[in-house]
């Protein structure tokens, strides 16, 4: 994009990490987003209270270790739609970590605009 005169940057998963030189930034955290969300204590408690599903126990019993399948497994256990379940979990996660967790990323985006 720089070559055609357009400002740009990209945001990728936290486990990939940033590369500021290449204008690649990452979401808060250190793990894949599914791990960040489903390993969050507030999210786990909400899932237990709202859906009656124990995250760790369910993933262990179903032998699900690939984070790409966490939502599918947990939503199935909760008899919930995958998209709905994912959205509820992500909203809980975002509420828990708060806006401040995104402060640096937001600042970079504002500065590049």
C-alpha positions in Angstrom: 0.0 0.0 0.0 2.9 2.4 0.7 4.0 1.9 -2.9 0.8 3.4 -4.1 0.7 6.2 -1.6 -1.9 4.7 0.8 -1.3 4.5 4.5 -1.8 1.0 5.9 -1.1 -1.3 8.8 -2.2 -4.7 9.8 -3.3 -6.3 13.1 -2.7 -10.0 13.6 -3.1 -12.6 16.4 -1.1 -12.1 19.6 0.8 -15.4 19.2 2.2 -14.2 15.9 3.5 -11.0 17.5 4.1 -7.6 16.0 6.7 -6.6 13.4 6.6 -2.8 13.7 9.1 -2.4 10.8 6.6 -4.0 8.5 3.7 -2.1 10.1 2.3 -5.4 11.5 0.8 -5.1 15.0 -0.9 -7.6 17.2 -3.9 -7.9 19.5 -3.2 -7.8 23.3 -1.9 -11.0 24.9 0.6 -13.7 24.0 -1.5 -16.7 23.0 -3.8 -17.5 20.0 -7.1 -15.5 20.5 -9.1 -18.7 21.3 -6.7 -19.4 24.1 -6.8 -15.8 25.4 -10.6 -15.9 25.5 -11.3 -19.4 26.8 -8.5 -19.4 29.4 -9.8 -16.1 30.8 -11.2 -16.7 34.3 -14.2 -14.4 33.8 -15.1 -16.2 30.6 -14.8 -19.6 32.1 -17.0 -18.5 35.0 -19.6 -17.0 32.7 -19.7 -20.1 30.5 -20.2 -22.3 33.7 -22.9 -20.0 35.0 -24.7 -19.3 31.8 -24.4 -22.6 30.0 -23.5 -25.1 32.7 -20.3 -26.0 30.9 -16.9 -26.5 32.5 -14.4 -25.3 29.9 -11.3 -27.3 31.0 -13.3 -30.5 31.8 -15.2 -30.4 28.5 -12.1 -29.8 26.4 -10.2 -32.5 28.2 -13.0 -35.1 28.0 -13.4 -34.4 24.3 -9.6 -34.4 23.8 -9.7 -31.1 22.0 -6.3 -29.5 22.1 -6.4 -27.6 18.8 -7.6 -24.1 19.7 -9.4 -23.8 16.4 -12.0 -26.3 17.6 -12.6 -24.8 21.1 -15.7 -22.9 20.1 -17.2 -25.7 18.2 -16.7 -28.2 21.1 -17.9 -25.9 23.8 -20.9 -24.6 21.9 -21.9 -28.2 21.1 -21.7 -29.1 24.8 -23.8 -26.0 25.6 -26.3 -26.8 22.8 -25.7 -23.3 21.5 -25.0 -21.9 18.0 -21.3 -21.5 17.4 -21.5 -17.9 16.3 -23.6 -16.9 19.3 -21.4 -18.8 21.8 -18.2 -17.2 20.3 -19.7 -13.7 20.5 -20.9 -14.1 24.1 -17.4 -15.4 25.1 -15.6 -12.6 23.3 -17.8 -9.9 24.7 -17.2 -11.3 28.2 -13.4 -11.4 27.5 -13.4 -7.8 26.2 -15.3 -6.6 29.2 -12.8 -8.3 31.5 -9.6 -7.0 29.9 -11.0 -3.5 29.4 -10.3 -0.8 26.8 -6.9 -0.1 28.3 -5.6 -3.3 26.9 -6.0 -1.9 23.5 -4.6 1.6 24.3 -1.3 1.1 22.5 -2.8 -0.4 19.4 -5.5 2.3 19.2 -2.8 4.9 19.6 -0.8 3.4 16.7 -3.9 3.3 14.5 -4.8 6.9 15.3 -1.2 8.1 14.6 -1.1 6.3 11.3 -4.4 7.9 10.0 
